[in-house]
Amino acid sequence: MGSFDMTEDTAVRFAELIAAKSNTKFDKQTFLENFRKGAASKAEDIPEVSGVLAEKIAKFKRGETRKYYPMSLFTSEDIKHFTFEKWKANTAARKAVGVSAFIAGKQLAQQNSNYVFVGPAGTGKTALAVAVMNKLADVKSIMFVNLVALRSTMLASIDDERAKQDYNLIIRGMKEVELLVMDDFGKESGAGGATDKMTEILYSIVNARIGKSTIVTTNDNLSQLRSKYDESLTSRLIPKDEQKIVLFKDIDDYREA
């Protein structure tokens, strides 16, 4: 199956329409084989239809991958456009986590999975998670949600109808988007542990995301997370593969570097 969000039926309808208008012979089987292999991303890869179709598919794909992005909840405008090129790999520790994040991005481009970036505040976890997200923006729908901001939005939605509509859209997006960055996991719970309401919300999101990709950033170690949240939540979110848990250690405050 190709990496397009456009369905095969929709793509075929586009192709048939354009072929008919341009008096071009249309081979449905060949087209579908190309579509499933992702070969329809360039006009020259679709000899059986006009290049107009390729542009329509590319335009559709660009729109779909950015469909959920406007629902994102950032706490800083500066971080939105962070890329791997901006990462300061000026120590061995920074280089190591940068490489690990880059590898995570390459693997997520090929298959869905969860990753957890663990370490103290200021070590660059959010920056590298955003770098991965932005790297994949052309092939996956993306969304970033800081969970402290989500909690504030949830509380605001109690007495504000507009805030409630926004909140519901955010939750829906978190469940549906192909690649979600959940920032500051554990921080939204406060010192007393996660509330039942917040745990219920997070569980519904994580459960809906089975089979999709999620990058989690957290200041807590895994033991602390497991003490804050029910095992039914952490077992779905934290990968069993240790290679997918990136430890940010021996790194000074990245923001001051």
C-alpha distance (Angstrom), angle and dihedral (degrees) to the residues before:
residue distance angle dihedral
M1 . . .
G2 3.81 . .
S3 3.77 126.7 .
F4 3.80 92.8 -111.7
D5 3.78 123.8 118.2
M6 3.83 88.2 -151.2
T7 3.79 110.6 97.5
E8 3.78 120.8 -119.5
D9 3.80 91.5 -115.7
T10 3.80 91.7 54.1
A11 3.80 92.1 47.4
V12 3.81 91.3 49.7
R13 3.81 91.4 50.1
F14 3.81 89.9 51.8
A15 3.79 90.9 48.0
E16 3.80 95.1 47.5
L17 3.80 91.8 48.4
I18 3.80 94.1 49.8
A19 3.79 93.0 43.1
A20 3.80 90.7 52.1
K21 3.81 93.2 49.1
S22 3.80 93.0 47.5
N23 3.82 95.5 41.0
T24 3.81 88.6 -121.1
K25 3.78 121.8 153.4
F26 3.79 109.7 -112.6
D27 3.80 122.1 -151.4
K28 3.80 105.2 -168.2
Q29 3.81 95.7 -169.6
T30 3.80 93.7 51.1
F31 3.78 91.1 45.7
L32 3.80 92.6 51.6
E33 3.80 91.3 48.9
N34 3.81 89.4 53.3
F35 3.78 92.2 44.5
R36 3.79 93.5 51.3
K37 3.80 91.2 49.8
G38 3.78 91.2 49.8
A39 3.82 90.8 -115.5
A40 3.78 90.8 130.2
S41 3.80 91.2 77.5
K42 3.84 91.5 92.0
A43 3.78 127.6 47.3
E44 3.80 93.2 -132.1
D45 3.81 89.5 58.8
I46 3.81 92.4 63.2
P47 3.80 105.6 64.0
E48 3.79 92.9 162.1
V49 3.82 96.5 62.8
S50 3.77 139.3 35.7
G51 3.80 117.9 -81.4
V52 3.80 86.9 -118.1
L53 3.79 87.7 81.1
A54 3.78 92.0 57.3
E55 3.79 90.3 53.6
K56 3.80 91.5 48.7
I57 3.80 91.5 50.0
A58 3.80 91.9 46.2
K59 3.80 90.9 49.0
F60 3.80 91.2 47.9
K61 3.79 90.8 48.3
R62 3.81 92.8 50.4
G63 3.78 89.7 51.3
E64 3.79 93.7 47.7
T65 3.81 95.1 49.1
R66 3.82 89.0 53.8
K67 3.80 94.6 41.2
Y68 3.81 95.3 103.1
Y69 3.79 99.6 29.1
P70 3.86 95.3 89.4
M71 3.83 88.0 60.6
S72 3.82 90.6 61.9
L73 3.80 120.9 123.3
F74 3.80 111.4 -144.4
T75 3.79 124.0 175.0
S76 3.80 92.9 -157.0
E77 3.79 130.5 37.7
D78 3.80 90.1 -153.6
I79 3.79 93.9 66.9
K80 3.82 97.5 53.5
H81 3.77 96.9 86.8
F82 3.79 99.8 36.3
T83 3.80 114.7 143.5
F84 3.79 136.9 -178.7
E85 3.80 88.9 -103.5
K86 3.81 88.9 65.8
W87 3.81 94.7 51.9
K88 3.82 112.2 113.6
A89 3.78 103.0 -136.0
N90 3.80 92.8 177.8
T91 3.81 96.7 132.8
A92 3.79 132.8 46.7
A93 3.81 91.3 -112.2
R94 3.81 93.4 51.1
K95 3.77 91.5 46.4
A96 3.81 90.7 51.0
V97 3.81 95.7 53.0
G98 3.79 90.5 42.3
V99 3.78 90.5 55.2
S100 3.82 91.4 45.6
A101 3.81 91.3 51.8
F102 3.81 91.4 47.2
I103 3.80 90.7 51.6
A104 3.81 89.3 48.6
G105 3.80 89.0 55.2
K106 3.81 92.5 51.2
Q107 3.79 91.6 49.2
L108 3.80 93.3 46.6
A109 3.79 89.4 53.3
Q110 3.81 87.6 60.9
Q111 3.80 103.5 36.6
N112 3.78 140.8 6.7
S113 3.78 119.3 -102.5
N114 3.81 144.6 134.2
Y115 3.79 126.4 -102.0
V116 3.79 129.1 -171.7
F117 3.82 122.4 -154.8
V118 3.82 107.2 -158.4
G119 3.79 128.6 -171.9
P120 3.81 148.4 92.9
A121 3.79 122.3 -54.6
G122 3.79 115.2 -80.0
T123 3.80 98.2 26.6
G124 3.81 95.5 113.6
K125 3.80 102.2 -100.2
T126 3.80 94.4 133.7
A127 3.80 92.8 43.4
L128 3.80 93.2 54.7
A129 3.80 93.0 42.5
V130 3.81 88.4 55.1
A131 3.81 89.8 46.2
V132 3.81 89.6 56.3
M133 3.80 91.1 46.0
N134 3.81 93.4 49.9
K135 3.80 90.9 46.0
L136 3.82 89.6 57.9
A137 3.80 97.0 41.1
D138 3.80 92.5 106.0
V139 3.80 95.1 54.4
K140 3.80 104.9 31.3
S141 3.77 137.2 37.4
I142 3.81 107.2 -108.5
M143 3.79 138.7 -158.7
F144 3.81 135.4 172.4
V145 3.81 123.0 -154.8
N146 3.77 126.6 179.0
L147 3.79 103.9 -151.8
V148 3.80 94.6 -146.2
A149 3.80 88.0 56.8
L150 3.81 89.4 46.1
R151 3.79 90.5 54.6
S152 3.82 90.0 51.1
T153 3.80 90.1 49.6
M154 3.79 90.1 49.8
L155 3.80 91.9 52.5
A156 3.81 92.0 46.6
S157 3.81 90.4 51.8
I158 3.81 92.2 63.8
D159 3.82 94.1 77.2
D160 3.80 102.5 15.8
E161 3.80 120.5 74.2
R162 3.83 94.0 -162.9
A163 3.80 90.7 49.6
K164 3.80 88.8 48.6
Q165 3.80 91.3 55.0
D166 3.81 91.0 48.5
Y167 3.78 91.1 47.5
N168 3.79 93.1 50.7
L169 3.82 90.6 50.4
I170 3.80 90.6 51.0
I171 3.81 92.7 50.7
R172 3.80 90.9 47.9
G173 3.79 90.6 49.4
M174 3.79 92.2 49.5
K175 3.78 89.6 54.5
E176 3.79 96.4 46.3
V177 3.81 107.6 34.7
E178 3.82 117.0 104.3
L179 3.82 96.2 -135.1
L180 3.80 119.7 28.1
V181 3.79 126.8 -179.1
M182 3.82 110.3 -154.5
D183 3.79 104.4 -164.5
D184 3.83 126.2 -158.5
F185 3.79 96.0 7.8
G186 3.80 107.5 -170.5
K187 3.79 94.9 22.8
E188 3.80 92.7 83.7
S189 3.82 89.3 62.1
G190 3.81 95.1 63.9
A191 3.78 125.3 -148.7
G192 3.78 94.4 -53.0
G193 3.79 97.0 59.3
A194 3.76 131.1 -103.9
T195 3.79 118.7 -39.1
D196 3.79 119.2 -122.8
K197 3.81 90.3 -113.6
M198 3.80 94.4 51.7
T199 3.79 91.8 44.9
E200 3.81 90.1 50.5
I201 3.81 91.1 51.2
L202 3.79 94.2 46.9
Y203 3.78 91.9 46.8
S204 3.80 91.8 52.6
I205 3.81 89.8 50.6
V206 3.80 96.2 45.5
N207 3.80 92.4 44.7
A208 3.82 90.7 52.0
R209 3.80 89.6 49.7
I210 3.78 96.9 61.4
G211 3.80 104.9 130.2
K212 3.82 93.3 23.6
S213 3.82 130.8 90.5
T214 3.80 125.8 -97.3
I215 3.79 131.0 177.1
V216 3.79 113.8 -160.4
T217 3.79 124.4 -164.4
T218 3.79 118.8 -164.0
N219 3.79 141.1 167.7
D220 3.81 90.0 -152.8
N221 3.76 124.5 85.8
L222 3.79 117.7 -122.6
S223 3.81 93.9 -98.0
Q224 3.80 90.8 54.6
L225 3.80 91.4 49.6
R226 3.79 91.4 50.8
S227 3.80 90.3 51.3
K228 3.80 91.6 51.3
Y229 3.78 99.0 45.6
D230 3.76 138.3 42.8
E231 3.78 115.9 -96.9
S232 3.81 90.3 -119.7
L233 3.81 87.7 66.2
T234 3.81 101.2 40.1
S235 3.81 93.7 44.8
R236 3.80 90.1 58.0
L237 3.79 94.8 44.7
I238 3.81 106.7 36.9
P239 3.83 112.6 68.4
K240 3.79 119.3 -129.2
D241 3.80 90.2 -141.9
E242 3.82 105.8 90.9
Q243 3.80 89.8 -154.2
K244 3.80 87.0 70.1
I245 3.80 93.0 56.6
V246 3.81 107.8 82.1
L247 3.81 113.7 -160.8
F248 3.81 116.7 -151.0
K249 3.79 102.4 -157.6
D250 3.79 136.5 146.6
I251 3.80 88.9 26.3
D252 3.79 121.9 130.2
D253 3.80 118.3 -140.1
Y254 3.79 101.1 -57.2
R255 3.78 92.7 -155.4
E256 3.80 90.9 63.5
A257 3.82 96.2 45.4
